Amino acid sequence: MKMKSRFCLCRGDFNRQFMQVVLVSAIAFLSLLLPYFTAPALAVKDRLFLDLSLEYLGEYHLPTIGDLNALEAGFSAITYDKRRDRFYAVSGNKIYTVRLDFNTDFDAIKLQKVEIESVISLADKDSRNHELETINSKGIALTPQQTVYISGSQVSNERSLPFIREFDLKTGRMLQSLTIPERYIANATQGKEQNKNTQITHDEVAFAALTFNATGTVPTSGEPINLFTATESTLLQDRDLSNSQQGKARLLHYLIGYGTPMLLAEYAYPLDAELEELLSVEGVHFLSLEVQPAAKNGKIYQIVTSGATDTSKVASLKGKIRGVREIKKKLVLDLQELGISLENSPGMTFGSRLPDRTQSLLLVSNDQQETKFLLFRLRSQ
C-alpha cells in the first residue's frame, strides 16, 4: 500500500531557520548602533568642550592723554567686580577703577560711556610707591576678599624678574608675593646667548594671563580659590627650535586660602601665538586669548585642562614627549574675520549680564592715541 507523503520539519530545517532569524535580528541591531561607532574620535573630542560662541556688539574709544578721564598709557589687563559693578584695570604701576555704561535697548546693546573714577599707585609692603619704569604689569584678577592679584615683571638691578603679587585695592600696597619655581627666573645678568641652555625665561617672557576659578556668582570671602596663570610665550628650554618662539607655554595652578599659597600643578599649553589672557568659564573650561603682535591678530580659544599631564617635574617640553598630554583647545573666534586688530598687551574679562541675560565679554586694546573697548555677547548652549 502506497503511503501519502507529508511535510516534516526536521531538526536540520529548524536550526537553519532559527539561525537565519538570529542573523537578521543581529544585523538590524548592529545597524542601530553603527552611527555610534563610525565617528568616535570627533564625537569624544567635541564632548570635551562647552558649546560656546561670541557675537560682536561694537566698540568704544577712550583717548590716551593724561587726565583722570583718560590714560597716561593703555590698559594691559582688566577684571570685573560684580558686587560693585565696576572694572579694575592695570597700566604700568597703577590700578584704575572704571565704570562702563551700556545702551540697554534690547535690539541695540552697545557701550555708550567709559569713565575712570579713581586711580592708585602700586606700592611695596612698606607702602613705597613703585616707579613706572620698574613695573610691567600684564595681568589682573579680583579675589572675593576685594584684593587683586597682578602678574608681570619688575626690573631690579638690570634684571627683569617675573612676579605674581596680591595688592590691597584701597591703598595699592602689596600684601604677598607668590613663590615662582626657579625655572622661570634668570640666575644672573648674562646675555640671551649665554643663558640659552639654562632654566630661565627669555627677556620678554612674563606671566600675562591671570584668572581665578569661578566658584559661584558671588564667591564667599575666606573660601579657598584656584588661581591660574601662564607664561606669555615659551621658556627657552621648552622651544621646539632654539631661534623660534614656537613651542608650549606653561600654565600654573595655585591654591590660595589655606595658609601659604601652594603651586598644585603645571600644564603644557600648545601655542599658536603669544598667550595674553585666560578667563575661567566653569570647572576645567577656560577662554584664552592669543595674539600675533606683528599681524595684530587675536584669536579666542576654549581650552580644557581635564586630562592634561602635570608637567611640573618635566624639565623640558621641547617637541613631543611620551606620556605628556597637553591642554586641549578649540577656536571660538578669529578676530581678523571681523576686521578687528589688537594692539599692545590686550586684556579680556567677563562683564555684567546684558539686558537679554546673556553674559558680556570685554576686550581692551590700546595704541599711542587711544584705548579700545570691544564688547561681545557670550552664548552658551
Sequence and secondary structure as in RCSB ss.txt:
>XXXX:A:sequence
MKMKSRFCLCRGDFNRQFMQVVLVSAIAFLSLLLPYFTAPALAVKDRLFLDLSLEYLGEYHLPTIGDLNALEAGF
SAITYDKRRDRFYAVSGNKIYTVRLDFNTDFDAIKLQKVEIESVISLADKDSRNHELETINSKGIALTPQQTVYI
SGSQVSNERSLPFIREFDLKTGRMLQSLTIPERYIANATQGKEQNKNTQITHDEVAFAALTFNATGTVPTSGEPI
NLFTATESTLLQDRDLSNSQQGKARLLHYLIGYGTPMLLAEYAYPLDAELEELLSVEGVHFLSLEVQPAAKNGKI
YQIVTSGATDTSKVASLKGKIRGVREIKKKLVLDLQELGISLENSPGMTFGSRLPDRTQSLLLVSNDQQETKFLL
FRLRSQ
>XXXX:A:secstr
          HHHHHHHHHHHHHHHHHHHHHHHHHHHHSHHHHHHHHTS  EEEEEEEEEEEE SSSTTS SS  
SEEEEETTTTEEEEEETTEEEEEEEEEE  TTS EEEEEEEEEEEE B TT  B  GGGEEEEEEEE TTSEEEE
EEEEEETTEEEEEEEEEETTT BEEEE    GGGS SSS  TTTTTTSS   TT  EEEEEE   SSS  TTS E
EEEEEESS  GGGBSSTT   BEEEEEEEEESSSS EEEEEEEEE SSEEEEEEEEETTEEEEEEEETTTTEEEE
EEEE TT    TT S   S  TT    EEEEEEEGGGGT    EEEEEEEEEE TTS EEEEEEEE SSEEEEEE
EEEEE 
